[in-house]
Amino acid sequence: MLMKSPWEPWIAPGDEPVYQRLAAAIAEDLVNGKIAPGSRLPAQRDLSYRLGVGLGTVTKAYGLLARQGLASSFHGRGMFATNKILTTRKMVDLSSNVPPNVISEKLLSGTLASLATTIDADTYRACTFPKGTLDQRMTVAGWLQHYCVSADAERMIFCNGGQHALSTVLTALVAPDICLATDELPFPGLVRISHLLGMELVGIDTDPEGLLPEALERIACEVASRKKRLVLFTNPTAQNPTGRTMSRSRIKDIAVICQRRDILIIEDDVYASFAAHDRICFLDLAPERTYYINSFATLFTPGLRLGVLIAPSHQLDNLVRVLRAQGATDSPISRLIVHKWIADGVASHISRTTSAEAAVRNKVAASIFSSISDAWIGSGFHMFLSMRHSAAVALASAARERGIMVTDPAVSLSDGNDQSGIRLCLGGPTRLELSAALREIAALQVQLGQGTMATTKGLGDNLNA
C-alpha cells in the first residue's frame, strides 16, 4: 500500500494560471526541503479535492514539473519528486526586455488552426517579399495610425522584427561621411549594429524629458564642421535603457532642429502603445526625413517576428535592395497572424491587456523603490537605476550571485562622464518572481551604499520613482 504524502499542499499567490502557481508552490517546497527528494507527491484526485481545483489543473501542474525535471511519473505508482537535491534557486531574468505573457496557448492554437483552414497555397508561395500584400500593409497601417497618424501603407516595408528594421536602415545609410547621434546612455542594440558597421556614434546630453535641443544643436554644428552629415536615432517613448519619454513640445523642438540642420531621423517607436493619447511622432512632423520603426514582437510576444519600417519614398528602393541582399525576410505566417488579429479585434485586446499589466508592474516597482532617488520608473516594460559605472558593475555581480540576471551596466557616450546604471526588465517573470527579485535588488542597492549620483545634467536629481 502506498503511503500518503505528508506534504501540506498550497497554491502560490499571483495572477498567473492556477496550475502554474501550484507548480511554483511545489517547486518552492522542493527547494526548501519541505518535500524530500524522491518522495511521492499526492495523488492527482486527492490534491484536486484538497485544494478545491479541477483535476485538469493538477494534471497540468504535474506535467509542468515533469518538463522542468522536478518530478517523474511512474505508471501505477504516481508522481514522485526528483531524486536530486535542489540546492540552487531558479534564476529570475530581469535582463530580457519582453512583454508580459498575456497570450494563451488556446489563442495561439486557435489562430493557427483557423489559418490552416483558410490559407491559400498559391498566395503563400508567391514572392511578396519584403512588402507583403497591399491588404496586409493597409491593415497594419490602420492599426499603427492609432499611435502615429502618418503611418502610410505605400511607404511600408516588413522586416524580421524591430532590430532587423534598424539594421536595415543603418546598412542603407552607412557611408564615410555619416555620424550617428543618440542619447548619452544609448540603446544597446544600436551600439552593437553601429560597431558592426563601423559607424561613428556620439552621445547627446539629456534631461528627464530626453534629448536636450541645445545639445543637439551643438553636436550638429560640430559634425558639420567636419563635413559630415548627422543621423539621429531616438526612442521618443520609454527610451531604452532609461525609460524616459519625450514631451510633445520636446519632440517638436527636436524636429525643428532636424529640419533646419538637414538631420535624418530614425524613430524607434516600439513602445508607442504606452505613450500619452495626445502624442505626436517625428514621422508626423518630418516625414521627408524620418525612418519610422515599430514591432509586433515588442508589444505581443517575441515569437511574433514582424517589424514595420516606414521610410521616405525616395529611399524605398534602396532599402529593398538591402533586404534582398541580407536574405533575412520576415515570416509570412507572422504577417497572417498579425493581419487576422487586427481584423478580429484580438490585437486591440492584447494591447489593452499588455498595457494594463505593464502599469501594474510599474506600480509594484515604484512602491519597492519609492525611497531610492535614483530609480526611474517609466511606462513600458523596464525601469532604470542610475549610478556610476563601478557601482553598476558591483550591483549586477551581486544580483547574479543571488539568482537574478540584469542587463549589462549602461556605458555613457559622453567623454569623461561616469554616468551609468542598470536596466531592470519587468515583463518576463511572474508577478511573484518580479516582486521578490526587485526587493532583493533594492536591498542590495542599499547594502552596497549606492547613493544618488551627482550630475550636472539634472538626471540624478530628477529620476524619482
N, C-alpha and C positions, 0 to 999 in steps of 0.2 A: 504493500500500500504506500502510495506517495505521500510524503509529509506536506502539510500545508505550509505555504511560505509565511515566515514570521514578519515579513516586511509590512509596514503600515502604509498603504497607498495614499497618494495625494496628487494634486494637479498644480503645476506651477502657474502663478498668475501671469496675466498678459492678455493681449488681444489676438494672438495667433490662434490657428485652429486647435481644437481641444486635443487632438491626437499628438500634435507637436509639443504641446505643453505637458502632456502625460509622459511622452518620451523624454522630455527635458528633466522632469522630476525624477524619473528612474535613473537617467544618466548621472544626475547630481548625487543621488544616493549611492550609486556605484563608486563614484569618485571619493565620497566622504566615508565610505566603508559601512554604511547602513545596510547595504546589500553585499553579502560576501561573494567573492569570485567563485563562479561555478555553481552558485545556489539556484534553486528553481524559483522562477517567477510565478505569481499567482495565475491560475487557470484563467483563460480569457473571459469565460462566462461569469466566474466568480468576481473578477476585477470589474467587469461591466456592472454587476449588481451592486458591489460595494461603493463604487464611485457614482452610480446613477447616470452612466453614459451608455451610449449604444455599443453593441458588440462590435460593429464595424469600426468604431473609434479605437477600441483596444487593439483590434487586428491591425489597423494602420500604424498605431504606435509601436507595436511589436515588430512590424515589418521595417519601420524606420530604424529601430535599434539594431535589427539584424544587418541592414545595409551599412550602418555605422560601425559594425564589428563589435558591438557591445553585448549582443545576445545571439543565441543559436537555438533553432527549433529541432527537436528530436521527435520523430513520428511515434505517437502513442505515449510519449512521456511528458511533452510540454515544452515550454520555453525556459532556457537556462541562461543565466548571466555568463559573460565571458570568463574564462579561467585566468586570464592575465590580470594582474593587479594594476589598476589605473592610478598612476601617480602624477600624471600631468593633466592639467586642465585644458579645455578646448580653447584654441586661440580665437580671440574676438577680433575681427578685421574691421578697423576703422581707417583703412588705407584705400579701399576701393570706393570710388565715388559713383555709386549705383543708386537707383531709386528704390524706395521701399517695395517689398514684394506684395503687390496688390492684385496680380494676375493669377487666377486659379488654374489648376490643371483642367477643370471642367471647361473653362472658357477657351483655353488653347486647343484642347482636343475637339471641342465642338466647332471651332473656327476651321480647323484643318479638315475635319470631316465634311463640313459644308463646302469648302473649296474643292475637295476631292470629287464632289458630285457635279460641280459646275465648270471646272477648268476646261478650257479649250486647248487641245494639244497643238493645233496649228498655230494659235496665237502664242502659246507658251514657247514654242520653238523658234518663233520669229525673232530676228535680231533687233530689239528695240533699245539696246544699249547705246548711250547712257541716259537717254531722256525718258524712257518708258513711253507709255501711250499718252495721247493728249488727255484722255479721260482721267487717267491716274494723276497727271500733273494738275489738271483743273481741280480735282478733288482735294489734293494736298494743298494747293494754293488757297482754296476756300477755307480750309482748316487754319492755315497759317495767318490768314487775314484777321483772325481773332486777336492776334498778337502784333502783326505788322501789316498795316493796311496796304502797303505797296507790294506785297507778295504777288508775283506775276508768273503764271504758268509758262508764258512764252520765253522767259529768261531762266527757266528752272532746269537743273541737272540733278540726277540722283547719284549718290555716292554710297560707299560701304561704311556709313557712319559719319559723324561729325569730324572725327580726327582725319579720316580719309579726305573729306572735303577740304579741310585746312591744308593738308599736304598737297592736294591737287592745285590749290590756288598759289601756294608758295613756289611750287615747282614751275608753274606757268610764269610767275613773276621774277624768278631768280635771275639776276644779272649783276655784273660787277659794280654798277652804279646804284644799286638798291640798298637802302638801310631800313631795317625793321625796328619800329619803336613800340613799346608796350609798357604796362605797369612795372614799377620798380621791383615788385615781387611778382614775377611772371607766371603765367600758366605753364606748368611743367611740360605738357605736350608740345607747346610752341617752341620751347627751348630745345627739345630733342630734335624736332624737324629742322629748325634753323641751323643747328650744329651739323646735322647730316648734309644739308645743302650748302654749308659754308657761308651762310648769310650773316651779316653784321647785325647784332642785336643790342639796342640801347634802352635804358630804363627811363621812365618819366615819373617825376615826383607826384605823389598823390596825397589826398586828404580823405576824410570819411566818405566823401561823395565820389571818390575815384580820381581820375586823371585831372591834374591842375592845368587849366588853359594856358597860364603864363609859362609853365614848364614845357608844354608842347611847343609854344611859340619859340622858346629858347632853343630847344632841340632842333626845330625846323630851320632856324637861322644857321645853326652850327653845321647841320648836314648840307644845307645849300651852299655854304662857303667852301665845302669840299667837293662841290659839283656832283652831289649825289641826290637821289630822289627818295623821299620818305614814304614808307608804308606803315600805317598804324593798325595794330591788332588790338582789339578791345572786347572784353566781356562786359556789356553795359549792365547786366543783371547778375547778381550773385557771382561776382568775379572769382575766378579760380586762381589762387587758393584762398583769398581773404574773405570772400563772400560779400564784398561791398557792392552797392547798387548806385548807379548814377541817377541823379535827378533829371527831370525834363530840361531844366534850364542849363544844367551842365552839358547834357548831350547837345543842345542847340549851340552852346558856346564852342564846343569842340568841333562840331560840324562846320561852323562858320570859318574857323581857322583852317580846316582841311580844304575847304573850297578856295579860300584866299591863297593858301600856300601850295595848292595843287598836290595835296597829300591823298594817296589812295587809302581806303578804309576796308579792313577785314572785320566784320561784325559777327562775333560768335554769340549767337542768341539762343543757345540750347536750354537756358533756364527761363525762357520767355513766359512760361505759364505761371511763374512766381512773381512776375512784375506787377506793378500797380495798373489798375484798369485804364488810367489816363496816360499810359506810357507812350513814348514816341521812339522810333527807331532811326538809326543813321540811314537805313535804306529809304525811309520816308523823306528825309531831309536832303540827301545827296545820292540819289540813285545812280547818277552817271559815274560815280567813283567808288561805290560800295559793293563789296562781295559779302553777301549775307549767308550765314550758315546756321542750320538748325538740325536737330537729330531726334528721331523717334526712339532710338536706343536709350537716350538720356532720360526721357520722360516715361517711357513704357517699361522696357526691360532690355538689358544689354544684349540679349539674344536676337533682338529685332534690329538687325544692322541696316538701317535705312537713314542715310543723311541727305539733307537737301541743301543745294547750293544755288543761290540766285545771284547772277553776275551781270555787269554791264553788257549790253547787247553786242558790242564790238569785240568782246573778249570770249564769247561763247565758243567759237570755232577753235580757238587756241586751247581752251580748257578741255574740249572734247578730244583734241589730239593728245593731250597729256593723259587723259583717262584711257584712251586706246593703247597708248604706249605702256602704261602701267599694267593693264590687263586685270586690274582689281575691281571687278564690277560689283554692283550691289546685287542682292538676291531677288530674282523675280517673285519668289514666294513672299519675301518681306513686303514687296510692293503690293501684292494681292491682299495680304493680311491687313496692312495699313488702309488700303482702299476700302476694304469691307468694313473695318472697324469704324472708319469715319462715316461711311454711308449709313451704317446701322445705329450710330449714336454711341457705340461702345467706347470709342476714343474719348468722347467728352466725359463719359462716366469714369474712365480710368484717370483722366486728367484731374477731375474733381477729387477723386479718392486719393490720388497720389499727393495732391496739394494739401489736402486736409491732414494726411498722415505726416507730411513734412512739417506742417505747422505744429502738430502735437510734439514731434521730436525736437523741434527748435525750442518749444516751450520747456520741455524737460531739460535741455541743455542750458537754457537761460536760468532756470531755477538752480541747477547744480553749480554753475559758475557765477552766480549773482554777486559773490564777494570778491571776484577776481577781476580787476580793472582792465586787464589786457585780453579779455575774451570777447571776440566779436561773433555774435550770433546773427546770421543772415536770414535769407528767406528760402534758400534752396536745400540741398541735401548735406551741406557741410558747414562747419564753423572753423574759426581760426584763433589760435593762441599766439599772440605777438610777443616776441622775446629776442634776445641776442642769439646769434648762431650757436655759440658754445652751449648756451642753456638749452636750446632746442635739441641739439645732439644728445645731451645728457638726459633730457626728458624722454626722447624717443627710445634710447637704450634701456632706461629704467622701465618704461612701459612694456617693452618686449619681454623683459625678464619676468614680468607679471602676466604674460599671456595676452598682451594687447598690441596689435600691429597698427602703427600710424604711418602717415606718409613721410617721406624724407623731408628733413628741415628745408624750408624755403631759403633761397640764396638771392640776395639783392643784386640788381643790375647796376645800381648806382655806386660809383667808385668811392671807397672809403666809408661806406655805410654798412654798419654791422646789423642792420635790421633784418630779422628773420622770423621764424615762427613755425608752428606745426598746424597743418590742416587735419581736422578730425571729421571723417565721413560718417554721416548719421543714418544713411539709408539701408545698409546691408544687414546689420544684426537685428535680432528681435528686439522689441522694446525693453524686455527684461535684461537682455545682454547689454544693450546700449546704456541703460541707466547705471548698471553696475560698473561698466567699463569707464564711463565718464566720471563717476565718483572716484574711481581709482586714479584717473588722470588728474583730477582736481586736487586730490590729496597729495599726489606726487609733486605737483607743481608747488604746493605749499612747503612740502618737506625739502625740496631741492632749493628753496629760497628764491624762486623766480619772482622778482619784484617787477614793478612797472618799468618798462624800458623807456628811458628818456629819448626823445626825438624832437628835432627842430621842425619836423613837418606836421606835428599835431596828431599823428596817427596814434601814438601811445597814450595820449591824453584823452582821446575821443572814442576809442574802440571799447565801449562799455556794453556788457551783456544786457 
